[in-house]
Amino acid sequence: LMLLLSQSVAFAQNYDESKVPRYVLPDVLKTAGGKVIRNEDKWEKLRRPEVLKLFENNIYGRMPTDYDSIRYSLTQDDVPEMNGKATLKQVAVTVFRNRQSVQINVVLFVPTQARKPVPVFLLINNRGKENTDPTRVKKSEFWPAEMVIDSGFAIAAFQVSDLAPDNKDTYASGVLQKLYPEQLKMDNGMKAIGAWAWGASRVMDYFETDRDIDSKKVIVVGHSRGGKTSLWAAAEDQRFAACITNCSGNTGAALSRRQFGERISRINATFPHWFNNTYKKYNDKENALPVDQHMLIALIAPRPVYATNASKDLWADPKGTFLAMKAAEPVYALYGVRPELPSAQPGINMPSIGAHFGYHNREGEHNMTVYDWGNFVRFAKKFTSDK
Ligand code: GTR
């Protein structure tokens, strides 16, 4: 019976475009008080803070920024790797608050030849250490360090498990219980995804001290649950120069109101430890949300965002992801950014890469591959190279 029940839940997900309900997206350019935003100044002073708060309170939780101190210790420094093409650093970032601490372990490869400081891709790694092997004995398409180094960029990663285990029973055992236990008592307190994004900002703190790294050109990258996190990290922390959100789907870059593939009720049931308590109110009530995910992308404006999908990953709603990117354009327009994406979703394996918006739908499964990374590099070259 349990099996039947869980199957019927799975089959209840809609994959039929003709069954997408009619919906109206919340107007990203209208304040709660009904004011229409017409320029970047009003966006930044009035509407942006309001939208950020709506995401904090209803979805991802508050993002604490206070801590007592932070320490960086290089357990490995300037170790030649990749036949001399790169040097390896391993950094332990330790953050202290109320005499408790949390340690984030960062792996960082810096291209030897490139002019310093260099731009860096920072992966929020939700797929285990073997994908980011500092010894390079194990290589993975998920974090193709050699290819990125050959392209002249630095590449870094940290493990989400250093911040919060990805588990509904133990997620609180990291940052939450140790540094910010008060968050656990709040309905708008952060949970695992908030904690992972918080960790990305602490790695950013480190980058600001590393002279090899151009901290004004840090591109935060995540896949799937990590891609939900990279969006939230870039929305909360404007020091990130750009965001890559790979197959991030529901509560990532896809519009919730389309109710296509994974839905809020489903994500909250399977992963109750990702989003705040308040978000559970919106199970099967997408239209009651004061935001939709185009507004999360808009929070990153005018910084570049690249979203991807995979053709067989309907669960993550490729079309809804493209539409969310398009619906964020009006906020970029306030900064004088013209639409760069075509009006209709590009075909499979037809990347559309501008200086602010990148999108592609790769043929294949839910994953992050060297095809995806190759396009991220092409995208990053558009806004990191000095003209
Ligand atoms: C799925 C989840 C998605 C996505 C994915 C992943 O089970 O439903 O929202 O996060 O996991 O992280 O690979």
Residues whose N, C-alpha, C, O or C-beta is under 5 A from the ligand:
A	BS01	GTR	H223 S224 R225 S248 G249 N250 E262
